[in-house]
Amino acid sequence: MKQENTTLENKNFRPLDLKKKLRPGESVIQSLLFMSGILSIFITVAIVYELGKEALLFFTTPGVTLTKFFTTTQWSPGIGLLESGRW
């Protein structure tokens, strides 16, 4: 009885084929996912660059320092604009 099971299992046994098969649909999807990843990284870096550029522009104005920005409680959105006459 035990040998019957062994022979049945051997008939249905297929060795695994581990060679990579060429599947065009899979490579297209893989390429799209790769491009999506690159695009998302590029957009994230661009957002951080723009925020950093504007923050640097804000903190290099004469009336603004990091200590003044984080320690004062008075909100003055036009710092430096009144003195320069641009407002």
PyMOL commands that place a pseudoatom at each C-alpha (Angstrom):
pseudoatom trace, name=CA, resn=MET, resi=1, chain=A, elem=C, hetatm=0, pos=[0.000, 0.000, 0.000]
pseudoatom trace, name=CA, resn=LYS, resi=2, chain=A, elem=C, hetatm=0, pos=[2.785, 2.363, 0.845]
pseudoatom trace, name=CA, resn=GLN, resi=3, chain=A, elem=C, hetatm=0, pos=[4.583, 1.687, -2.403]
pseudoatom trace, name=CA, resn=GLU, resi=4, chain=A, elem=C, hetatm=0, pos=[1.471, 2.538, -4.419]
pseudoatom trace, name=CA, resn=ASN, resi=5, chain=A, elem=C, hetatm=0, pos=[1.419, 6.056, -2.973]
pseudoatom trace, name=CA, resn=THR, resi=6, chain=A, elem=C, hetatm=0, pos=[5.080, 6.475, -3.778]
pseudoatom trace, name=CA, resn=THR, resi=7, chain=A, elem=C, hetatm=0, pos=[4.629, 5.505, -7.377]
pseudoatom trace, name=CA, resn=LEU, resi=8, chain=A, elem=C, hetatm=0, pos=[1.599, 7.791, -7.776]
pseudoatom trace, name=CA, resn=GLU, resi=9, chain=A, elem=C, hetatm=0, pos=[3.524, 10.689, -6.321]
pseudoatom trace, name=CA, resn=ASN, resi=10, chain=A, elem=C, hetatm=0, pos=[6.436, 10.010, -8.658]
pseudoatom trace, name=CA, resn=LYS, resi=11, chain=A, elem=C, hetatm=0, pos=[4.166, 10.074, -11.722]
pseudoatom trace, name=CA, resn=ASN, resi=12, chain=A, elem=C, hetatm=0, pos=[2.783, 13.497, -10.803]
pseudoatom trace, name=CA, resn=PHE, resi=13, chain=A, elem=C, hetatm=0, pos=[6.133, 14.929, -9.779]
pseudoatom trace, name=CA, resn=ARG, resi=14, chain=A, elem=C, hetatm=0, pos=[7.523, 17.642, -12.063]
pseudoatom trace, name=CA, resn=PRO, resi=15, chain=A, elem=C, hetatm=0, pos=[10.922, 19.093, -11.319]
pseudoatom trace, name=CA, resn=LEU, resi=16, chain=A, elem=C, hetatm=0, pos=[10.852, 22.853, -10.959]
pseudoatom trace, name=CA, resn=ASP, resi=17, chain=A, elem=C, hetatm=0, pos=[12.073, 24.804, -13.931]
pseudoatom trace, name=CA, resn=LEU, resi=18, chain=A, elem=C, hetatm=0, pos=[13.973, 27.716, -12.413]
pseudoatom trace, name=CA, resn=LYS, resi=19, chain=A, elem=C, hetatm=0, pos=[14.971, 29.338, -15.693]
pseudoatom trace, name=CA, resn=LYS, resi=20, chain=A, elem=C, hetatm=0, pos=[13.633, 32.839, -16.209]
pseudoatom trace, name=CA, resn=LYS, resi=21, chain=A, elem=C, hetatm=0, pos=[10.974, 32.872, -18.873]
pseudoatom trace, name=CA, resn=LEU, resi=22, chain=A, elem=C, hetatm=0, pos=[10.522, 35.869, -21.126]
pseudoatom trace, name=CA, resn=ARG, resi=23, chain=A, elem=C, hetatm=0, pos=[7.162, 37.460, -20.404]
pseudoatom trace, name=CA, resn=PRO, resi=24, chain=A, elem=C, hetatm=0, pos=[6.655, 40.768, -22.231]
pseudoatom trace, name=CA, resn=GLY, resi=25, chain=A, elem=C, hetatm=0, pos=[3.715, 41.874, -20.090]
pseudoatom trace, name=CA, resn=GLU, resi=26, chain=A, elem=C, hetatm=0, pos=[5.688, 41.355, -16.923]
pseudoatom trace, name=CA, resn=SER, resi=27, chain=A, elem=C, hetatm=0, pos=[8.646, 43.376, -18.182]
pseudoatom trace, name=CA, resn=VAL, resi=28, chain=A, elem=C, hetatm=0, pos=[6.328, 46.232, -19.219]
pseudoatom trace, name=CA, resn=ILE, resi=29, chain=A, elem=C, hetatm=0, pos=[4.764, 46.308, -15.758]
pseudoatom trace, name=CA, resn=GLN, resi=30, chain=A, elem=C, hetatm=0, pos=[8.195, 46.142, -14.138]
pseudoatom trace, name=CA, resn=SER, resi=31, chain=A, elem=C, hetatm=0, pos=[9.367, 49.076, -16.275]
pseudoatom trace, name=CA, resn=LEU, resi=32, chain=A, elem=C, hetatm=0, pos=[6.274, 51.122, -15.394]
pseudoatom trace, name=CA, resn=LEU, resi=33, chain=A, elem=C, hetatm=0, pos=[6.770, 50.459, -11.690]
pseudoatom trace, name=CA, resn=PHE, resi=34, chain=A, elem=C, hetatm=0, pos=[10.440, 51.419, -11.921]
pseudoatom trace, name=CA, resn=MET, resi=35, chain=A, elem=C, hetatm=0, pos=[9.601, 54.674, -13.726]
pseudoatom trace, name=CA, resn=SER, resi=36, chain=A, elem=C, hetatm=0, pos=[6.866, 55.436, -11.170]
pseudoatom trace, name=CA, resn=GLY, resi=37, chain=A, elem=C, hetatm=0, pos=[9.380, 54.971, -8.362]
pseudoatom trace, name=CA, resn=ILE, resi=38, chain=A, elem=C, hetatm=0, pos=[11.928, 57.247, -10.027]
pseudoatom trace, name=CA, resn=LEU, resi=39, chain=A, elem=C, hetatm=0, pos=[9.244, 59.880, -10.676]
pseudoatom trace, name=CA, resn=SER, resi=40, chain=A, elem=C, hetatm=0, pos=[8.036, 59.831, -7.073]
pseudoatom trace, name=CA, resn=ILE, resi=41, chain=A, elem=C, hetatm=0, pos=[11.593, 60.227, -5.781]
pseudoatom trace, name=CA, resn=PHE, resi=42, chain=A, elem=C, hetatm=0, pos=[12.198, 63.119, -8.192]
pseudoatom trace, name=CA, resn=ILE, resi=43, chain=A, elem=C, hetatm=0, pos=[8.971, 64.872, -7.139]
pseudoatom trace, name=CA, resn=THR, resi=44, chain=A, elem=C, hetatm=0, pos=[9.817, 64.446, -3.440]
pseudoatom trace, name=CA, resn=VAL, resi=45, chain=A, elem=C, hetatm=0, pos=[13.294, 65.914, -3.951]
pseudoatom trace, name=CA, resn=ALA, resi=46, chain=A, elem=C, hetatm=0, pos=[11.802, 68.807, -5.948]
pseudoatom trace, name=CA, resn=ILE, resi=47, chain=A, elem=C, hetatm=0, pos=[9.313, 69.590, -3.167]
pseudoatom trace, name=CA, resn=VAL, resi=48, chain=A, elem=C, hetatm=0, pos=[12.039, 69.549, -0.511]
pseudoatom trace, name=CA, resn=TYR, resi=49, chain=A, elem=C, hetatm=0, pos=[14.236, 71.765, -2.716]
pseudoatom trace, name=CA, resn=GLU, resi=50, chain=A, elem=C, hetatm=0, pos=[11.472, 74.349, -3.232]
pseudoatom trace, name=CA, resn=LEU, resi=51, chain=A, elem=C, hetatm=0, pos=[10.552, 74.417, 0.459]
pseudoatom trace, name=CA, resn=GLY, resi=52, chain=A, elem=C, hetatm=0, pos=[14.214, 74.781, 1.426]
pseudoatom trace, name=CA, resn=LYS, resi=53, chain=A, elem=C, hetatm=0, pos=[14.766, 77.553, -1.110]
pseudoatom trace, name=CA, resn=GLU, resi=54, chain=A, elem=C, hetatm=0, pos=[11.801, 79.557, 0.175]
pseudoatom trace, name=CA, resn=ALA, resi=55, chain=A, elem=C, hetatm=0, pos=[12.778, 78.972, 3.816]
pseudoatom trace, name=CA, resn=LEU, resi=56, chain=A, elem=C, hetatm=0, pos=[16.310, 80.157, 3.083]
pseudoatom trace, name=CA, resn=LEU, resi=57, chain=A, elem=C, hetatm=0, pos=[14.925, 83.239, 1.359]
pseudoatom trace, name=CA, resn=PHE, resi=58, chain=A, elem=C, hetatm=0, pos=[12.722, 83.945, 4.377]
pseudoatom trace, name=CA, resn=PHE, resi=59, chain=A, elem=C, hetatm=0, pos=[15.439, 83.456, 6.973]
pseudoatom trace, name=CA, resn=THR, resi=60, chain=A, elem=C, hetatm=0, pos=[17.988, 85.588, 5.106]
pseudoatom trace, name=CA, resn=THR, resi=61, chain=A, elem=C, hetatm=0, pos=[15.805, 88.708, 5.342]
pseudoatom trace, name=CA, resn=PRO, resi=62, chain=A, elem=C, hetatm=0, pos=[17.317, 91.241, 7.764]
pseudoatom trace, name=CA, resn=GLY, resi=63, chain=A, elem=C, hetatm=0, pos=[14.577, 91.166, 10.421]
pseudoatom trace, name=CA, resn=VAL, resi=64, chain=A, elem=C, hetatm=0, pos=[14.265, 87.396, 10.767]
pseudoatom trace, name=CA, resn=THR, resi=65, chain=A, elem=C, hetatm=0, pos=[16.438, 85.014, 12.760]
pseudoatom trace, name=CA, resn=LEU, resi=66, chain=A, elem=C, hetatm=0, pos=[15.805, 81.444, 13.853]
pseudoatom trace, name=CA, resn=THR, resi=67, chain=A, elem=C, hetatm=0, pos=[15.736, 82.462, 17.520]
pseudoatom trace, name=CA, resn=LYS, resi=68, chain=A, elem=C, hetatm=0, pos=[13.311, 85.301, 16.860]
pseudoatom trace, name=CA, resn=PHE, resi=69, chain=A, elem=C, hetatm=0, pos=[11.138, 83.052, 14.709]
pseudoatom trace, name=CA, resn=PHE, resi=70, chain=A, elem=C, hetatm=0, pos=[10.884, 80.266, 17.292]
pseudoatom trace, name=CA, resn=THR, resi=71, chain=A, elem=C, hetatm=0, pos=[10.805, 82.312, 20.516]
pseudoatom trace, name=CA, resn=THR, resi=72, chain=A, elem=C, hetatm=0, pos=[8.533, 85.288, 19.866]
pseudoatom trace, name=CA, resn=THR, resi=73, chain=A, elem=C, hetatm=0, pos=[4.765, 85.024, 20.168]
pseudoatom trace, name=CA, resn=GLN, resi=74, chain=A, elem=C, hetatm=0, pos=[3.812, 88.002, 18.009]
pseudoatom trace, name=CA, resn=TRP, resi=75, chain=A, elem=C, hetatm=0, pos=[2.725, 87.113, 14.497]
pseudoatom trace, name=CA, resn=SER, resi=76, chain=A, elem=C, hetatm=0, pos=[4.120, 89.536, 11.942]
pseudoatom trace, name=CA, resn=PRO, resi=77, chain=A, elem=C, hetatm=0, pos=[3.876, 88.118, 8.412]
pseudoatom trace, name=CA, resn=GLY, resi=78, chain=A, elem=C, hetatm=0, pos=[5.286, 91.259, 6.801]
pseudoatom trace, name=CA, resn=ILE, resi=79, chain=A, elem=C, hetatm=0, pos=[8.630, 91.323, 8.617]
pseudoatom trace, name=CA, resn=GLY, resi=80, chain=A, elem=C, hetatm=0, pos=[10.986, 93.520, 6.668]
pseudoatom trace, name=CA, resn=LEU, resi=81, chain=A, elem=C, hetatm=0, pos=[8.409, 94.523, 4.069]
pseudoatom trace, name=CA, resn=LEU, resi=82, chain=A, elem=C, hetatm=0, pos=[7.245, 97.642, 5.932]
pseudoatom trace, name=CA, resn=GLU, resi=83, chain=A, elem=C, hetatm=0, pos=[10.785, 98.954, 6.296]
pseudoatom trace, name=CA, resn=SER, resi=84, chain=A, elem=C, hetatm=0, pos=[11.665, 98.338, 2.673]
pseudoatom trace, name=CA, resn=GLY, resi=85, chain=A, elem=C, hetatm=0, pos=[8.557, 100.133, 1.364]
pseudoatom trace, name=CA, resn=ARG, resi=86, chain=A, elem=C, hetatm=0, pos=[7.386, 97.125, -0.608]
pseudoatom trace, name=CA, resn=TRP, resi=87, chain=A, elem=C, hetatm=0, pos=[4.146, 96.975, 1.370]
for i in range(1, 87): cmd.bond("trace and resi %d" % i, "trace and resi %d" % (i + 1))
show_as sticks, trace
zoom trace
